[in-house]
Amino acid sequence: MQKWSQRSSLKNKRNEELLATKQITVLEHPAYSLDLAPSDFFLFPKIKEILEGRHFDDTDGIRSNTMAALKAILQNQFQNCFEGWTKCWHQCIASQAEYFEGNHGGIQQ
């Protein structure tokens, strides 16, 4: 039995061959990066911070409290996040999509 990575690799190879026969250009792109996903470094931590230590009896409680937490985040915090996010894009482009660490390009949480 083939391992998952081997099966995945074979599937990708077949996809590449199919796209080549159809003369479809495949553009390179960076792998998923936390540096480019504001929900992971801004939104989820904000919600977690607001809801930390609280317990809910049912999904309706979770849903309503999560919505309240989202509404509690100030508009300018979202704006600062997205302005900083664009700085991350530029940093990613400048590094030619290589891995980098840092302060998320100045994103203010």
C-alpha positions as CSV (number, residue, x, y, z in Angstrom):
1,M,0.0,0.0,0.0
2,Q,1.3,3.4,-0.9
3,K,1.7,6.1,1.7
4,W,-0.5,9.2,1.6
5,S,2.4,11.4,0.4
6,Q,3.2,9.0,-2.4
7,R,-0.4,8.8,-3.5
8,S,-0.7,12.6,-3.3
9,S,2.5,13.0,-5.3
10,L,1.3,10.7,-8.0
11,K,-2.1,12.5,-8.1
12,N,-0.3,15.9,-8.4
13,K,1.9,14.5,-11.2
14,R,-1.2,13.3,-13.1
15,N,-2.8,16.7,-12.6
16,E,0.3,18.5,-13.9
17,E,0.4,16.2,-17.0
18,L,-3.3,16.8,-17.7
19,L,-2.9,20.6,-17.4
20,A,0.1,20.4,-19.7
21,T,-1.8,18.5,-22.4
22,K,-4.5,21.1,-22.2
23,Q,-1.9,23.9,-22.4
24,I,-3.0,25.4,-19.1
25,T,-0.5,27.6,-17.4
26,V,0.0,26.9,-13.7
27,L,1.1,29.8,-11.7
28,E,3.5,29.3,-8.8
29,H,2.3,30.6,-5.4
30,P,3.6,30.4,-1.9
31,A,2.4,27.8,0.4
32,Y,-0.1,28.7,3.1
33,S,1.5,31.2,5.4
34,L,0.3,32.5,8.8
35,D,2.0,35.7,7.9
36,L,-0.6,36.2,5.2
37,A,-3.7,34.9,7.1
38,P,-5.0,37.7,9.3
39,S,-7.7,35.5,10.8
40,D,-5.0,33.4,12.4
41,F,-2.9,36.2,13.8
42,F,-5.5,38.9,14.4
43,L,-9.1,37.7,14.5
44,F,-9.0,34.4,16.3
45,P,-6.7,35.6,19.1
46,K,-8.9,38.7,19.6
47,I,-12.0,36.4,20.0
48,K,-10.1,34.1,22.2
49,E,-8.9,37.0,24.4
50,I,-12.5,38.2,24.8
51,L,-14.0,34.8,25.5
52,E,-11.1,33.4,27.6
53,G,-12.2,31.6,30.8
54,R,-15.9,31.6,29.8
55,H,-18.0,28.4,29.4
56,F,-21.1,28.0,27.4
57,D,-24.0,25.5,27.8
58,D,-24.9,25.1,24.2
59,T,-24.0,26.2,20.6
60,D,-26.4,29.1,20.8
61,G,-24.4,30.5,23.7
62,I,-21.2,30.0,21.8
63,R,-22.7,31.6,18.7
64,S,-24.2,34.7,20.5
65,N,-21.0,35.3,22.6
66,T,-18.8,35.0,19.6
67,M,-20.9,37.5,17.6
68,A,-20.7,39.8,20.6
69,A,-16.9,39.4,20.7
70,L,-16.7,40.2,17.0
71,K,-18.8,43.3,17.4
72,A,-16.6,44.4,20.4
73,I,-13.6,44.6,18.1
74,L,-13.2,48.3,17.1
75,Q,-13.4,49.2,13.4
76,N,-10.0,50.9,13.6
77,Q,-8.4,47.7,14.9
78,F,-9.6,45.9,11.7
79,Q,-8.3,48.8,9.6
80,N,-4.9,48.6,11.3
81,C,-4.9,44.9,10.7
82,F,-5.5,45.2,7.0
83,E,-3.1,48.0,6.5
84,G,-0.4,45.9,8.2
85,W,-1.5,42.9,6.1
86,T,-0.6,44.7,3.0
87,K,2.8,45.3,4.4
88,C,3.1,41.6,4.9
89,W,2.2,41.1,1.2
90,H,5.1,43.4,0.3
91,Q,7.4,41.6,2.7
92,C,6.5,38.3,1.2
93,I,7.0,39.5,-2.3
94,A,10.3,41.1,-1.4
95,S,11.5,37.9,0.2
96,Q,10.4,36.0,-3.0
97,A,7.9,34.0,-0.9
98,E,10.7,32.6,1.4
99,Y,9.8,32.0,5.0
100,F,10.3,35.0,7.2
101,E,9.6,35.8,10.8
102,G,8.8,39.1,12.3
103,N,6.2,41.3,13.7
104,H,3.8,40.7,10.8
105,G,5.0,43.8,9.0
106,G,3.8,46.2,11.7
107,I,0.3,44.8,12.1
108,Q,-1.2,46.2,15.3
109,Q,-3.4,43.9,17.3
